[in-house]
């Protein structure tokens, strides 16, 4: 009986480890794609913060995966990039002082 419990426990640990690694890989791939996107736009890594993975709740039951970037010249705005069918897109810009979305703000031009 102990043998079967041990086998089930090991199988469960392997399954959880595989699931955790696949989620970790998705997050790292998304961050890397955002960095490549910003590099193609002409930005260097010194011009923006380290990409930070954020899972924001947009509606009840709907969470969106975003990567938060803060540009050095615009410290009071957080830029949120996400993955769409067309590739990486700017999803939202939030003013840190008010905490509200700024709809007429575009991403910085290089």
C-alpha positions as CSV (number, residue, x, y, z in Angstrom):
1,X,0.0,0.0,0.0
2,X,2.8,2.4,0.9
3,X,4.4,1.7,-2.5
4,X,1.2,2.8,-4.4
5,X,0.9,6.0,-2.3
6,X,4.6,6.8,-3.0
7,X,4.0,6.2,-6.8
8,X,1.0,8.5,-6.8
9,X,2.8,11.1,-4.8
10,X,5.8,11.1,-7.2
11,X,3.5,11.2,-10.2
12,X,1.7,14.2,-8.6
13,X,5.0,16.0,-8.0
14,X,6.1,15.4,-11.6
15,X,2.8,16.7,-12.9
16,X,3.0,19.9,-10.7
17,X,6.6,20.5,-11.7
18,X,5.8,20.1,-15.4
19,X,2.8,22.5,-15.1
20,X,4.9,25.1,-13.2
21,X,7.7,24.9,-15.7
22,X,5.3,25.4,-18.7
23,X,3.8,28.5,-17.0
24,X,7.2,29.8,-16.2
25,X,8.3,29.3,-19.8
26,X,5.2,31.2,-21.1
27,X,6.0,34.1,-18.9
28,X,9.7,34.3,-19.8
29,X,8.8,34.0,-23.6
30,X,6.3,36.9,-23.3
31,X,8.9,39.1,-21.5
32,X,11.5,38.2,-24.1
33,X,9.1,39.0,-27.0
34,X,8.4,42.4,-25.4
35,X,12.1,43.1,-25.1
36,X,12.6,42.2,-28.8
37,X,9.7,44.4,-29.8
38,X,11.1,47.4,-27.9
39,X,14.6,46.7,-29.4
40,X,13.1,46.7,-32.9
41,X,11.4,50.0,-32.1
42,X,14.9,51.4,-31.3
43,X,14.9,51.4,-27.5
44,X,17.9,50.1,-25.5
45,X,17.5,48.2,-22.2
46,X,18.9,51.2,-20.4
47,X,16.0,53.3,-21.5
48,X,13.3,51.3,-19.7
49,X,12.8,49.2,-16.5
50,X,13.2,45.5,-16.3
51,X,10.0,43.9,-17.8
52,X,7.6,42.8,-15.0
53,X,5.0,40.2,-15.5
54,X,1.5,41.3,-14.3
55,X,-1.8,39.4,-14.4
56,X,-4.5,42.1,-14.3
57,X,-8.2,41.5,-13.7
58,X,-10.0,43.3,-16.5
59,X,-13.5,42.0,-15.9
60,X,-15.1,39.5,-13.5
61,X,-13.5,36.2,-14.2
62,X,-11.1,37.5,-16.9
63,X,-7.5,38.0,-16.2
64,X,-5.1,39.3,-18.9
65,X,-1.4,38.6,-19.0
66,X,0.6,41.8,-19.4
67,X,4.2,42.9,-19.2
68,X,4.7,46.2,-17.4
69,X,7.4,48.6,-18.7
70,X,8.3,52.0,-17.2
71,X,10.3,54.2,-19.5
72,X,13.0,56.4,-17.8
73,X,11.8,59.7,-19.4
74,X,8.2,59.0,-18.3
75,X,8.5,57.6,-14.8
76,X,4.9,58.5,-13.8
77,X,3.4,56.2,-16.5
78,X,3.3,52.4,-16.6
79,X,3.0,50.9,-20.1
80,X,1.4,47.4,-20.4
81,X,2.2,45.3,-23.4
82,X,0.5,42.0,-24.3
83,X,0.3,39.4,-26.9
84,X,-2.4,39.5,-29.6
85,X,-2.9,37.8,-33.0
86,X,-0.8,40.5,-34.6
87,X,2.1,40.1,-32.1
88,X,3.1,42.4,-29.3
89,X,0.8,45.4,-28.8
90,X,0.5,48.2,-26.3
91,X,-2.6,47.4,-24.3
92,X,-2.9,50.1,-21.7
93,X,-1.1,53.2,-20.2
94,X,-1.7,53.9,-16.5
95,X,-0.8,57.1,-14.7
96,X,0.8,56.1,-11.5
97,X,-0.3,59.3,-9.6
98,X,-4.0,58.8,-10.3
99,X,-4.1,55.1,-11.0
100,X,-6.4,55.6,-14.0
101,X,-5.9,54.7,-17.7
102,X,-4.7,57.4,-20.0
103,X,-6.5,56.7,-23.3
104,X,-4.9,59.4,-25.5
105,X,-1.3,58.4,-24.5
106,X,0.8,56.6,-27.1
107,X,4.0,54.7,-26.6
108,X,7.1,56.8,-26.6
109,X,8.6,57.5,-30.0
110,X,12.3,56.7,-30.6
